[in-house]
Amino acid sequence: MKIVTAAEMAAIEQAAPPRGVSLDQLMENAGLAVAEKVRQMLGGAAARVGILVLVGPGNNGADGLVAARHLSRWGAEVTACVVTRRPDPDPKMESALEYGITVFNAGDNDGLETLQRQLSRCSLAVDAILGTGRSRPLEGTAAAVIRAVAVRRAAPRPPMVLAVDLPTGVDSDTGAADPAGMTADLTVALGFPKAGLVTFPGAGRVGRLETVPIGLPAGIPEVEQVSLELLTPSWAGRHLPPRPLDSHKGTFGHALIVAGSRNYVGAACLAAQAALRAGAGLVTLATPRSVYPIAAGKLTEVIHRPLPEDADGRVHPAAAPLVAGLAAGCSSLAVGSGLGWSAGTGRFMDALLNELSALDAGVCPPVMFDADGLNNLSTLQRWWERLPSPAVLTPHPGEMATLTGWTTAQMQRDRLATARHWSREWGVTLVLKGAGTVIARPGGVTRVSPFANPGLASGGTGDTLTGAIAGLMAQGLSPDVAADCGVFIHGQAGEEVVRQRGDAGTIASDLIEVFPSVIRRLKDPPGVV
């Protein structure tokens, strides 16, 4: 599903009239779609239900007025609160008045008192105050109106809130959220979701997100030019590797996981087990020598290769030639989970990059670096110029700060821009982990995960993602598509585990256990013959 910026949406809409669909018709379609979503929220019937529409100055407010007209036509008791001055003339307001909708102005002397009375009577409020055109801080009457809604929402039997296109106060492009802004139960994105709806902190104001068509004609070039997409189950299902009936273990590739240290045995085991559960035919786990007997006792289906280690139980630089030799016979390589971060592991990473670069063309498999693999890379001068190609990096914000020298706050301010910038700078597929994980590739489509799950906030879940991506790369998916699919499987598994067990106490191994069932449903969704 395409995700658009405000400028992209404006260009798409402007391309509609030459193709036979007027801007007014788009607005009418949008308002009707919003009204239908309101009716769904009210259990399928709007008659005799109190609905308050908060109307802003622009097209977002006009969409709200169109929705108000339809809801009144269906028998709802609709009141419109004009939050800021509307244009004159105002055809949508005139049509609303013709349908008997009560209108008052929040800026009048008794406007806020009237608002409070209406909020106490209504079952649902429609936020049609500000859409994609607003980036200034909320203040004055608009801030007072939203504050009144928040107060009423904290009281017994609060009204539901549906936001038209964006909750007021959320930046459509970055997801920045004004502290005085609205929080919705449902946000109805018109035509396409806006980037700010899937990017935190704005995504935390959205509630449930649903996208409705508004009658845009087919074949608009500006749509195809959009380079940001939301990952969906159907997309992931179409791109997962096939499983032929006449296959054998070699059909599904061989993943090499270089991971673990004396203090972090579990990380290595989680990554290797996840690669198997993601469908790799063979997985070799290469760990420091003292880790080997523990890992071998836990993982019976994995091939184990002990590596030279230093006095602290971390991989020794002398292991680099051995790892490169193993990689030459494998179809994917993942480095980093639980390696530890020290001068010695930094030297190992330096030596490994040299060894991998010396492999003949076509022999080095696609490589991904995670966790301490990234931390150790950061100690090397211009490390990105030495990476094998193609490569995948999967940092969380803290690791990203280490790699870039930026602060975590700088990166989180606009995660989409951050991921895109550094993906281009380093020439890698970059997976910026966190709520709404971003997967960027140089010069290509950037995709965003729809998942934000506190159940994933526990140690080891990043290692399971490492294994999932490595396992998918081993099966022949290109590194960027493997990253997309791995992120989606991982997020969907987290949703399933939380549904079963709750969002506290979920552990990383819980996710691995449901990988196969998640993959099965993605490839063969219920109801599809």
ChimeraX attribute file (.defattr): number of C-alpha atoms within 10 A of each C-alpha:
attribute: neighborCount
match mode: 1-to-1
recipient: residues
	/A:1	15
	/A:2	19
	/A:3	24
	/A:4	23
	/A:5	20
	/A:6	18
	/A:7	13
	/A:8	16
	/A:9	21
	/A:10	14
	/A:11	15
	/A:12	19
	/A:13	20
	/A:14	15
	/A:15	21
	/A:16	20
	/A:17	15
	/A:18	9
	/A:19	13
	/A:20	11
	/A:21	16
	/A:22	17
	/A:23	15
	/A:24	11
	/A:25	16
	/A:26	21
	/A:27	22
	/A:28	20
	/A:29	21
	/A:30	28
	/A:31	27
	/A:32	22
	/A:33	22
	/A:34	30
	/A:35	25
	/A:36	18
	/A:37	20
	/A:38	26
	/A:39	18
	/A:40	12
	/A:41	17
	/A:42	15
	/A:43	9
	/A:44	11
	/A:45	16
	/A:46	23
	/A:47	15
	/A:48	12
	/A:49	19
	/A:50	21
	/A:51	26
	/A:52	26
	/A:53	26
	/A:54	28
	/A:55	30
	/A:56	25
	/A:57	17
	/A:58	19
	/A:59	19
	/A:60	25
	/A:61	28
	/A:62	24
	/A:63	28
	/A:64	29
	/A:65	31
	/A:66	23
	/A:67	30
	/A:68	35
	/A:69	24
	/A:70	20
	/A:71	27
	/A:72	23
	/A:73	17
	/A:74	15
	/A:75	14
	/A:76	20
	/A:77	20
	/A:78	30
	/A:79	23
	/A:80	26
	/A:81	25
	/A:82	24
	/A:83	29
	/A:84	20
	/A:85	13
	/A:86	16
	/A:87	10
	/A:88	7
	/A:89	8
	/A:90	10
	/A:91	12
	/A:92	21
	/A:93	24
	/A:94	12
	/A:95	15
	/A:96	23
	/A:97	16
	/A:98	10
	/A:99	15
	/A:100	14
	/A:101	22
	/A:102	13
	/A:103	17
	/A:104	17
	/A:105	20
	/A:106	24
	/A:107	18
	/A:108	13
	/A:109	9
	/A:110	11
	/A:111	17
	/A:112	20
	/A:113	13
	/A:114	15
	/A:115	22
	/A:116	15
	/A:117	10
	/A:118	19
	/A:119	22
	/A:120	17
	/A:121	15
	/A:122	19
	/A:123	17
	/A:124	21
	/A:125	25
	/A:126	29
	/A:127	29
	/A:128	30
	/A:129	32
	/A:130	28
	/A:131	25
	/A:132	24
	/A:133	14
	/A:134	16
	/A:135	16
	/A:136	9
	/A:137	12
	/A:138	18
	/A:139	12
	/A:140	10
	/A:141	17
	/A:142	23
	/A:143	20
	/A:144	17
	/A:145	24
	/A:146	23
	/A:147	15
	/A:148	16
	/A:149	22
	/A:150	16
	/A:151	12
	/A:152	16
	/A:153	17
	/A:154	10
	/A:155	10
	/A:156	8
	/A:157	10
	/A:158	19
	/A:159	23
	/A:160	18
	/A:161	25
	/A:162	27
	/A:163	30
	/A:164	27
	/A:165	31
	/A:166	34
	/A:167	35
	/A:168	31
	/A:169	29
	/A:170	32
	/A:171	27
	/A:172	29
	/A:173	23
	/A:174	23
	/A:175	25
	/A:176	21
	/A:177	24
	/A:178	18
	/A:179	11
	/A:180	19
	/A:181	22
	/A:182	24
	/A:183	27
	/A:184	24
	/A:185	16
	/A:186	24
	/A:187	27
	/A:188	26
	/A:189	22
	/A:190	25
	/A:191	21
	/A:192	21
	/A:193	26
	/A:194	27
	/A:195	25
	/A:196	28
	/A:197	28
	/A:198	28
	/A:199	30
	/A:200	24
	/A:201	21
	/A:202	25
	/A:203	25
	/A:204	18
	/A:205	24
	/A:206	27
	/A:207	18
	/A:208	13
	/A:209	19
	/A:210	15
	/A:211	16
	/A:212	17
	/A:213	13
	/A:214	20
	/A:215	17
	/A:216	21
	/A:217	15
	/A:218	9
	/A:219	11
	/A:220	15
	/A:221	11
	/A:222	15
	/A:223	19
	/A:224	9
	/A:225	11
	/A:226	17
	/A:227	14
	/A:228	22
	/A:229	20
	/A:230	18
	/A:231	22
	/A:232	16
	/A:233	16
	/A:234	13
	/A:235	16
	/A:236	20
	/A:237	20
	/A:238	13
	/A:239	15
	/A:240	19
	/A:241	17
	/A:242	11
	/A:243	12
	/A:244	9
	/A:245	6
	/A:246	6
	/A:247	10
	/A:248	11
	/A:249	11
	/A:250	11
	/A:251	16
	/A:252	23
	/A:253	22
	/A:254	27
	/A:255	31
	/A:256	33
	/A:257	31
	/A:258	27
	/A:259	33
	/A:260	31
	/A:261	25
	/A:262	22
	/A:263	14
	/A:264	18
	/A:265	21
	/A:266	23
	/A:267	25
	/A:268	28
	/A:269	28
	/A:270	25
	/A:271	36
	/A:272	36
	/A:273	26
	/A:274	28
	/A:275	34
	/A:276	25
	/A:277	23
	/A:278	28
	/A:279	23
	/A:280	29
	/A:281	20
	/A:282	24
	/A:283	29
	/A:284	22
	/A:285	26
	/A:286	27
	/A:287	31
	/A:288	26
	/A:289	20
	/A:290	21
	/A:291	25
	/A:292	21
	/A:293	13
	/A:294	14
	/A:295	22
	/A:296	17
	/A:297	8
	/A:298	13
	/A:299	15
	/A:300	10
	/A:301	13
	/A:302	18
	/A:303	14
	/A:304	19
	/A:305	19
	/A:306	17
	/A:307	23
	/A:308	17
	/A:309	22
	/A:310	17
	/A:311	8
	/A:312	14
	/A:313	20
	/A:314	29
	/A:315	33
	/A:316	21
	/A:317	21
	/A:318	16
	/A:319	20
	/A:320	23
	/A:321	16
	/A:322	15
	/A:323	21
	/A:324	24
	/A:325	15
	/A:326	16
	/A:327	26
	/A:328	18
	/A:329	14
	/A:330	21
	/A:331	25
	/A:332	28
	/A:333	29
	/A:334	31
	/A:335	27
	/A:336	28
	/A:337	32
	/A:338	27
	/A:339	29
	/A:340	25
	/A:341	18
	/A:342	15
	/A:343	12
	/A:344	18
	/A:345	24
	/A:346	23
	/A:347	19
	/A:348	22
	/A:349	26
	/A:350	20
	/A:351	18
	/A:352	21
	/A:353	17
	/A:354	17
	/A:355	17
	/A:356	23
	/A:357	16
	/A:358	12
	/A:359	16
	/A:360	9
	/A:361	8
	/A:362	8
	/A:363	16
	/A:364	25
	/A:365	26
	/A:366	23
	/A:367	23
	/A:368	31
	/A:369	24
	/A:370	27
	/A:371	25
	/A:372	23
	/A:373	27
	/A:374	23
	/A:375	25
	/A:376	27
	/A:377	26
	/A:378	20
	/A:379	18
	/A:380	14
	/A:381	10
	/A:382	11
	/A:383	16
	/A:384	15
	/A:385	11
	/A:386	15
	/A:387	22
	/A:388	19
	/A:389	16
	/A:390	16
	/A:391	21
	/A:392	30
	/A:393	25
	/A:394	26
	/A:395	24
	/A:396	17
	/A:397	20
	/A:398	16
	/A:399	21
	/A:400	24
	/A:401	18
	/A:402	18
	/A:403	18
	/A:404	12
	/A:405	10
	/A:406	14
	/A:407	13
	/A:408	16
	/A:409	12
	/A:410	12
	/A:411	19
	/A:412	19
	/A:413	16
	/A:414	18
	/A:415	23
	/A:416	26
	/A:417	16
	/A:418	19
	/A:419	25
	/A:420	23
	/A:421	16
	/A:422	19
	/A:423	23
	/A:424	16
	/A:425	12
	/A:426	19
	/A:427	19
	/A:428	23
	/A:429	28
	/A:430	28
	/A:431	27
	/A:432	27
	/A:433	22
	/A:434	21
	/A:435	22
	/A:436	23
	/A:437	26
	/A:438	30
	/A:439	30
	/A:440	30
	/A:441	24
	/A:442	18
	/A:443	11
	/A:444	13
	/A:445	16
	/A:446	26
	/A:447	25
	/A:448	27
	/A:449	25
	/A:450	21
	/A:451	19
	/A:452	20
	/A:453	16
	/A:454	16
	/A:455	22
	/A:456	26
	/A:457	18
	/A:458	13
	/A:459	12
	/A:460	22
	/A:461	23
	/A:462	25
	/A:463	27
	/A:464	29
	/A:465	29
	/A:466	33
	/A:467	33
	/A:468	31
	/A:469	33
	/A:470	39
	/A:471	37
	/A:472	30
	/A:473	33
	/A:474	31
	/A:475	27
	/A:476	21
	/A:477	18
	/A:478	14
	/A:479	25
	/A:480	24
	/A:481	20
	/A:482	25
	/A:483	29
	/A:484	26
	/A:485	28
	/A:486	26
	/A:487	28
	/A:488	27
	/A:489	28
	/A:490	28
	/A:491	24
	/A:492	23
	/A:493	23
	/A:494	28
	/A:495	20
	/A:496	17
	/A:497	20
	/A:498	20
	/A:499	11
	/A:500	10
	/A:501	12
	/A:502	13
	/A:503	16
	/A:504	12
	/A:505	13
	/A:506	21
	/A:507	17
	/A:508	23
	/A:509	18
	/A:510	18
	/A:511	27
	/A:512	27
	/A:513	15
	/A:514	19
	/A:515	24
	/A:516	16
	/A:517	14
	/A:518	22
	/A:519	24
	/A:520	12
	/A:521	12
	/A:522	22
	/A:523	20
	/A:524	14
	/A:525	14
	/A:526	9
	/A:527	5
	/A:528	6
	/A:529	5
